[in-house]
Amino acid sequence: MMRTVETPGIREPFLLELGFRVPPETSPTGDVQVKRLAPFPCMPLLYSGGGQHVEGAYTRLINAIEQAGLKPTGEGREEYFYFDGPESPDNITYIAFGIQEPL
């Protein structure tokens, strides 16, 4: 599923693609596409907690990228390792922002 999202605090709307891990031999069917994501240079953060506090994790990650003098590519990925409900303190989310590789 792809849609444009406008989020308070984010400078511009962005395209959001939602996906699920599937076996490599999975074929597209109906309106469902299969897209293989290539590894990408990124700065990751592992966040534990509910969605009500995830904005702070994004802020920490953005600050870490800036403090390291890295340039973001605009690509971001999230992967939910464990989800127990929107506000559960037990949720574990992998967040990664793409960074440009040094020349």
C-alpha positions as CSV (number, residue, x, y, z in Angstrom):
1,M,0.0,0.0,0.0
2,M,1.3,3.4,-0.8
3,R,-0.1,6.8,0.3
4,T,1.1,10.4,0.8
5,V,1.2,11.3,4.5
6,E,1.2,14.7,6.1
7,T,2.5,14.6,9.7
8,P,2.7,17.5,12.1
9,G,6.3,18.4,12.8
10,I,7.5,17.0,9.4
11,R,8.4,19.7,6.9
12,E,6.8,18.2,3.8
13,P,4.3,15.4,3.0
14,F,6.0,12.1,2.2
15,L,5.2,8.8,0.4
16,L,4.5,6.0,2.8
17,E,4.9,2.4,1.5
18,L,3.7,-0.4,3.8
19,G,5.0,-3.9,3.4
20,F,5.4,-7.3,5.0
21,R,8.3,-9.8,4.9
22,V,7.4,-12.6,2.6
23,P,9.4,-15.6,1.3
24,P,11.6,-14.8,-1.7
25,E,9.6,-16.9,-4.1
26,T,6.4,-14.9,-3.4
27,S,4.7,-13.7,-6.6
28,P,2.5,-10.6,-7.0
29,T,-1.3,-11.3,-7.0
30,G,-4.2,-9.0,-7.7
31,D,-3.4,-5.4,-6.5
32,V,-0.6,-6.7,-4.3
33,Q,3.0,-6.1,-5.5
34,V,6.2,-7.7,-4.4
35,K,9.1,-5.4,-4.1
36,R,12.6,-6.5,-2.9
37,L,14.3,-3.8,-0.8
38,A,18.0,-3.6,-1.3
39,P,20.3,-3.0,1.7
40,F,21.0,0.7,2.2
41,P,23.5,2.7,4.1
42,C,21.6,4.0,7.1
43,M,21.7,5.1,10.7
44,P,19.4,2.9,12.8
45,L,17.8,3.1,16.2
46,L,16.0,0.4,18.1
47,Y,13.0,1.8,20.0
48,S,11.1,0.2,22.8
49,G,7.8,1.6,23.8
50,G,4.4,2.8,22.7
51,G,3.5,4.9,19.7
52,Q,2.7,7.9,21.9
53,H,6.5,8.3,22.5
54,V,7.9,7.3,19.1
55,E,8.3,10.9,18.0
56,G,11.1,11.3,20.5
57,A,12.9,8.3,19.0
58,Y,12.7,10.0,15.5
59,T,14.0,13.2,17.0
60,R,17.0,11.4,18.6
61,L,17.8,9.7,15.4
62,I,17.6,12.9,13.3
63,N,19.9,14.7,15.9
64,A,22.4,11.8,15.8
65,I,22.6,12.0,12.0
66,E,23.1,15.8,12.2
67,Q,25.7,15.5,15.0
68,A,27.6,12.9,13.0
69,G,27.8,15.3,10.1
70,L,25.9,12.8,7.8
71,K,23.5,13.7,5.0
72,P,20.1,12.0,5.0
73,T,18.8,10.5,1.7
74,G,15.1,11.0,2.6
75,E,14.5,7.2,2.8
76,G,13.3,5.8,6.1
77,R,12.3,2.3,7.1
78,E,10.5,0.9,10.2
79,E,10.3,-2.8,11.1
80,Y,8.2,-4.0,14.0
81,F,10.0,-6.7,15.8
82,Y,7.3,-7.0,18.5
83,F,3.9,-5.3,18.6
84,D,1.6,-5.7,21.6
85,G,-0.7,-2.7,20.9
86,P,-0.4,1.0,20.0
87,E,0.6,2.2,23.5
88,S,2.3,-0.9,24.8
89,P,5.7,-0.3,26.5
90,D,6.7,-3.7,25.2
91,N,6.7,-2.8,21.5
92,I,10.1,-3.1,19.8
93,T,10.6,-1.1,16.6
94,Y,13.6,-0.8,14.3
95,I,13.8,2.7,12.8
96,A,16.4,3.5,10.1
97,F,17.1,6.6,8.1
98,G,19.1,6.4,4.9
99,I,22.4,8.3,4.8
100,Q,24.6,9.3,1.9
101,E,27.8,7.4,1.7
102,P,30.9,9.5,1.8
103,L,32.6,10.1,-1.5
